Structure formats: structure tokens, C-alpha cells
Amino acid sequence: MAHIKTYENGTIALVDTWTTEDVYSCAEDNDLSINEDIAIKTLELMARSHDANIGINWNSMLFAIEQAMQISSKESNNVFDLIND
């Protein structure tokens, strides 16, 4: 949710905060089941790769969730491969 924030140095800014609860909500609205690790990875991906001209929105969040799920799946497969070697 966007809000006005005043920093210690007196700078005033519009801040739009996205939380893991938003990620869970977006996933649920799109019939996706995620865990905390994927929710955190989603926020990390969004922070690193969002387009400032578009901003962060529900569509970009859904894309980031899907990417985080793919990354998590690949990591799980790599761990499984290591165990079976």
C-alpha cells in the first residue's frame, strides 16, 4: 500500500510497500500454492528486475512468483541429483 514517508533528513517520499502477504494473496488468486521461501524469492526478484517505467503491479508479481517457483524447482532437482550420486 502506498503511503507518504518522512525520512530523518526531512526528505518526503511516496513509498509503495509490497509484503510476503501480498505475494501469498497473488498466488492464491491465481490458484498457486507457495511457501515462505518462494514468497521471499518473489520479492527479491521483483526488487532486482522490475521496470521502473511500469512499476510493480499484480501482473509483474505473478510473473515473479512463477519465476521463483521455477528457480525453486530447479534447486530441488539439483539437490535430489546430488543425493542420488
Helices and strands as residue ranges (DSSP letters): E 2-6, E 12-16, H 20-29, H 36-49, H 58-84
